Amino acid sequence: MFASLRGVLVTAIFSITIIMVTVPIVFFALLRLIPIPAWQHLLNPCLDASANFWIRVNNVQQNWLLPTRLEIDGVGNLDSKEWYMLVANHQAWADILIVVRTFGTRIPGVKFFFKRSLLWVPVLGLALWGLDFPSMSRHSKAAIARDPSLKGRDLARTRKACARFRHHPVTIINFLEGTRFTPEKHQQQNSVYRHLLMPRAGGLAFALNAMDGQLHQLLDLTIHYEGGIPSYWNYVCGNVKTIRVQVRQVPIPADLLGDYEGDLEFRARFQQWVNTLWQQKDEALDALSRQQ
């Protein structure tokens, strides 16, 4: 009973703070529609301040209300005025909360690609729109085969979003697996990794190229939930005892900028780099699982 009450309280605080920050976010976002670049750049810190308020409040409430122990290794020196690409394994709805708890406001505002359907979720959709989170439709391969222009639409949205990101420091989050890990998905993919789904390199390659060399550091985040992957409800009820997080800062070589779609040699080289990154992550998860 107490755990359920904790879950209700934590979720209520999440909801209330989202509503609180959405009001100024939408206000500043509407002002930013005025097509004057200097004016638009002036408003970016206001939007960041609103998002950072949500981060600070909810990091504090999770630290106070949840008994979960968060063990973080390897964060190192970070710069809120630097641009970062962040990749992580994806297992649970709680992953994004763990990312935020790990870094707090030590990195610039996080941006991640989300399903376009979330734009219609009350309040949350407005917040995502106001903060310039890029949306993706994620059409099926069959749908793209019927209408190839569907694939081009998501690429165009990515390019447009990254063009805006070049003027203001951001941290772009990319869950390379594209979906949450489950044993069923792992088996269906026949994944070569023990703890991970196969990574999708194309989106990362396109984002790096669209940012035109402004991303010099990759934050490689590995998340391990002791006792198994939790549901959102299990997490907010405090039923997760320990979460271990490892962070590596990996330089992004200049030769990883190229034409992923048209240059087959570059594509093979980029995929090899991502596969190496994923193999190291799989080994890290293997070592963390043995520590339980």
C-alpha positions as CSV (number, residue, x, y, z in Angstrom):
1,M,0.0,0.0,0.0
2,F,2.8,2.4,0.9
3,A,4.6,1.7,-2.3
4,S,1.5,2.4,-4.3
5,L,1.0,5.7,-2.5
6,R,4.6,6.6,-3.3
7,G,4.0,5.9,-6.9
8,V,0.9,8.1,-7.0
9,L,2.8,10.9,-5.3
10,V,5.8,10.7,-7.6
11,T,3.6,10.6,-10.7
12,A,1.5,13.5,-9.4
13,I,4.6,15.7,-8.9
14,F,5.8,14.7,-12.4
15,S,2.4,15.8,-13.8
16,I,2.1,19.0,-11.8
17,T,5.6,20.2,-12.8
18,I,5.0,19.4,-16.4
19,I,2.0,21.6,-16.4
20,M,3.9,24.3,-14.5
21,V,6.7,24.5,-17.0
22,T,4.5,24.0,-20.1
23,V,3.0,27.5,-19.6
24,P,6.3,29.5,-19.8
25,I,7.6,27.0,-22.5
26,V,4.7,27.6,-24.8
27,F,4.7,31.4,-24.1
28,F,8.4,31.7,-25.0
29,A,8.0,29.3,-28.0
30,L,5.2,31.4,-29.4
31,L,7.4,34.5,-29.0
32,R,10.1,32.7,-30.9
33,L,7.9,32.4,-33.9
34,I,8.8,36.0,-34.7
35,P,11.2,35.5,-37.6
36,I,14.1,37.5,-36.3
37,P,17.2,35.3,-35.6
38,A,18.7,37.5,-32.9
39,W,15.3,37.5,-31.1
40,Q,14.9,33.8,-31.4
41,H,18.4,33.2,-30.0
42,L,17.7,35.5,-27.1
43,L,14.7,33.3,-26.1
44,N,16.6,30.0,-26.0
45,P,18.0,30.5,-22.5
46,C,14.5,31.2,-21.2
47,L,13.3,27.9,-22.6
48,D,16.3,26.1,-21.1
49,A,15.6,27.7,-17.7
50,S,12.1,26.3,-17.8
51,A,13.3,22.8,-18.7
52,N,16.0,22.9,-16.1
53,F,13.4,23.8,-13.4
54,W,11.6,20.6,-14.2
55,I,14.9,18.6,-14.1
56,R,15.9,20.1,-10.7
57,V,12.6,19.6,-9.0
58,N,12.1,16.0,-10.2
59,N,15.7,15.0,-9.5
60,V,15.2,16.2,-5.9
61,Q,11.9,14.5,-5.5
62,Q,13.2,11.2,-6.9
63,N,16.2,11.4,-4.5
64,W,13.9,12.1,-1.6
65,L,11.0,9.8,-2.3
66,L,12.5,6.8,-4.0
67,P,14.7,4.4,-2.0
68,T,16.4,3.4,-5.3
69,R,20.2,3.7,-5.1
70,L,21.7,5.2,-8.3
71,E,25.4,4.3,-8.7
72,I,27.0,6.4,-11.4
73,D,30.5,5.8,-12.7
74,G,32.6,7.9,-15.1
75,V,30.7,11.1,-15.7
76,G,33.9,13.2,-15.7
77,N,34.1,16.9,-16.7
78,L,31.1,18.2,-18.6
79,D,30.5,21.6,-20.2
80,S,26.9,23.1,-20.4
81,K,28.2,25.2,-23.3
82,E,29.3,22.2,-25.4
83,W,27.3,20.2,-27.9
84,Y,26.9,16.5,-27.1
85,M,25.5,13.4,-28.8
86,L,24.2,10.9,-26.2
87,V,23.6,7.2,-26.9
88,A,22.1,4.7,-24.5
89,N,20.7,1.3,-24.3
90,H,16.9,1.4,-24.1
91,Q,15.0,-0.9,-21.7
92,A,12.3,0.9,-19.9
93,W,10.2,4.1,-19.8
94,A,12.3,5.1,-16.8
95,D,15.4,5.3,-19.0
96,I,14.9,9.0,-19.8
97,L,14.5,9.8,-16.1
98,I,17.7,8.0,-15.3
99,V,19.5,10.0,-18.0
100,V,18.2,13.2,-16.4
101,R,19.2,12.1,-12.9
102,T,22.7,11.1,-14.1
103,F,23.6,14.4,-15.7
104,G,21.2,17.0,-14.1
105,T,21.9,20.4,-15.6
106,R,25.6,19.8,-16.2
107,I,24.9,19.2,-19.9
108,P,22.9,21.5,-22.2
109,G,19.2,20.9,-22.7
110,V,18.4,17.3,-23.9
111,K,16.6,16.8,-27.2
112,F,15.4,13.4,-28.3
113,F,13.4,12.2,-31.3
114,F,9.9,11.1,-30.3
115,K,6.9,9.5,-32.0
116,R,4.8,12.2,-33.8
117,S,1.6,10.8,-32.2
118,L,2.8,12.2,-28.8
119,L,2.2,15.7,-30.1
120,W,-1.5,15.0,-29.4
121,V,-1.0,14.1,-25.7
122,P,-2.5,16.9,-23.6
123,V,0.2,19.2,-22.1
124,L,3.1,16.9,-22.9
125,G,2.7,17.5,-26.6
126,L,2.8,21.2,-26.1
127,A,6.0,20.9,-24.0
128,L,7.7,18.8,-26.6
129,W,6.7,21.2,-29.4
130,G,7.8,24.3,-27.4
131,L,11.2,22.8,-26.6
132,D,11.9,21.9,-30.2
133,F,12.0,18.1,-29.7
134,P,12.0,16.7,-33.3
135,S,9.2,14.3,-34.0
136,M,9.4,11.2,-36.2
137,S,6.5,9.3,-37.8
138,R,8.4,5.9,-37.8
139,H,6.6,4.5,-40.8
140,S,6.8,0.7,-41.4
141,K,9.1,-0.7,-44.1
142,A,5.9,-1.7,-46.0
143,A,4.5,1.8,-45.8
144,I,7.8,3.3,-47.1
145,A,7.9,0.7,-49.9
146,R,4.4,1.9,-51.0
147,D,5.3,5.6,-50.6
148,P,9.1,6.3,-50.6
149,S,8.4,10.0,-49.8
150,L,7.4,9.0,-46.2
151,K,11.1,8.2,-45.5
152,G,12.2,11.5,-46.9
153,R,9.8,13.4,-44.6
154,D,11.5,12.1,-41.4
155,L,14.9,12.9,-42.9
156,A,13.7,16.4,-43.7
157,R,12.4,16.9,-40.2
158,T,15.8,15.7,-38.8
159,R,17.7,18.1,-41.0
160,K,15.5,21.0,-40.0
161,A,15.7,20.2,-36.3
162,C,19.5,19.9,-36.4
163,A,19.8,23.2,-38.3
164,R,18.1,24.9,-35.3
165,F,20.4,23.0,-32.8
166,R,23.5,24.4,-34.5
167,H,22.8,27.8,-33.0
168,H,22.4,26.8,-29.3
169,P,24.2,24.1,-27.3
170,V,22.1,20.9,-27.0
171,T,22.5,17.3,-26.0
172,I,20.9,15.1,-28.7
173,I,19.7,11.7,-27.2
174,N,19.7,8.7,-29.6
175,F,18.4,5.3,-28.4
176,L,20.1,3.4,-31.2
177,E,18.0,0.3,-30.8
178,G,15.0,2.3,-31.8
179,T,12.7,0.5,-29.4
180,R,12.8,-0.9,-25.8
181,F,14.6,-4.2,-25.3
182,T,12.5,-7.3,-24.6
183,P,13.5,-10.9,-24.8
184,E,10.9,-11.4,-27.6
185,K,12.4,-8.6,-29.7
186,H,15.9,-9.9,-29.0
187,Q,14.9,-13.4,-30.3
188,Q,13.0,-12.0,-33.3
189,Q,16.1,-10.0,-34.3
190,N,18.4,-12.9,-33.6
191,S,20.7,-10.2,-32.1
192,V,24.4,-10.9,-31.9
193,Y,24.5,-9.1,-28.6
194,R,23.5,-10.8,-25.3
195,H,21.9,-7.8,-23.6
196,L,21.1,-5.5,-26.6
197,L,19.0,-5.2,-29.7
198,M,20.8,-4.5,-33.0
199,P,21.8,-0.8,-33.3
200,R,20.4,1.4,-36.1
201,A,23.3,3.4,-37.3
202,G,21.6,5.5,-40.0
203,G,19.8,8.0,-37.7
204,L,23.0,8.7,-35.8
205,A,25.0,9.1,-39.0
206,F,22.5,11.5,-40.5
207,A,22.3,13.6,-37.3
208,L,26.0,13.9,-37.0
209,N,26.3,15.0,-40.6
210,A,23.4,17.4,-40.3
211,M,25.1,19.1,-37.3
212,D,28.1,19.8,-39.6
213,G,30.9,19.0,-37.2
214,Q,29.6,20.7,-34.1
215,L,29.3,17.5,-32.2
216,H,32.7,16.5,-31.0
217,Q,31.9,14.4,-28.0
218,L,29.7,11.3,-27.7
219,L,28.3,10.4,-24.2
220,D,28.0,6.7,-24.2
221,L,25.5,5.8,-21.4
222,T,25.0,2.2,-20.2
223,I,22.1,1.6,-17.8
224,H,21.7,-1.6,-15.8
225,Y,18.6,-2.3,-13.6
226,E,19.4,-4.7,-10.8
227,G,16.8,-7.4,-10.5
228,G,15.5,-7.0,-14.1
229,I,13.9,-4.4,-16.3
230,P,11.2,-2.5,-14.4
231,S,7.9,-1.0,-15.6
232,Y,7.4,2.7,-15.0
233,W,5.0,1.9,-12.1
234,N,7.6,-0.4,-10.4
235,Y,10.2,2.4,-10.7
236,V,8.0,5.2,-9.2
237,C,6.8,2.8,-6.5
238,G,10.4,2.4,-5.3
239,N,10.6,-1.3,-6.1
240,V,13.9,-1.0,-7.9
241,K,16.7,-1.4,-5.4
242,T,19.8,-0.4,-7.4
243,I,20.5,1.1,-10.9
244,R,24.0,1.2,-12.1
245,V,25.1,3.7,-14.8
246,Q,28.3,3.8,-16.6
247,V,29.3,6.9,-18.7
248,R,32.1,7.1,-21.3
249,Q,33.1,10.2,-23.2
250,V,34.0,9.1,-26.7
251,P,35.5,11.6,-29.2
252,I,33.6,11.8,-32.5
253,P,36.2,11.5,-35.3
254,A,35.9,13.9,-38.2
255,D,35.8,11.1,-40.7
256,L,32.4,9.9,-39.2
257,L,30.8,12.8,-41.1
258,G,29.7,11.7,-44.5
259,D,26.9,10.5,-46.9
260,Y,25.4,7.4,-45.2
261,E,22.8,7.0,-47.9
262,G,24.9,7.4,-51.0
263,D,28.5,6.3,-50.0
264,L,28.6,2.6,-49.4
265,E,32.2,2.6,-48.2
266,F,31.4,5.3,-45.6
267,R,28.3,3.4,-44.5
268,A,30.3,0.2,-43.9
269,R,32.9,2.2,-41.9
270,F,30.2,4.0,-39.8
271,Q,28.4,0.7,-39.1
272,Q,31.6,-0.9,-37.9
273,W,32.2,2.0,-35.5
274,V,28.7,1.7,-34.1
275,N,29.0,-2.1,-33.8
276,T,32.3,-1.7,-31.9
277,L,30.6,0.8,-29.6
278,W,27.7,-1.7,-29.1
279,Q,30.0,-4.6,-28.4
280,Q,31.7,-2.7,-25.7
281,K,28.4,-1.7,-24.2
282,D,27.3,-5.4,-24.3
283,E,30.4,-6.4,-22.4
284,A,29.8,-3.7,-19.8
285,L,26.3,-4.9,-19.3
286,D,27.6,-8.4,-18.9
287,A,30.0,-7.3,-16.2
288,L,27.3,-5.3,-14.4
289,S,25.0,-8.3,-14.4
290,R,27.6,-10.4,-12.7
291,Q,27.9,-7.8,-9.9
292,Q,24.3,-8.5,-8.7
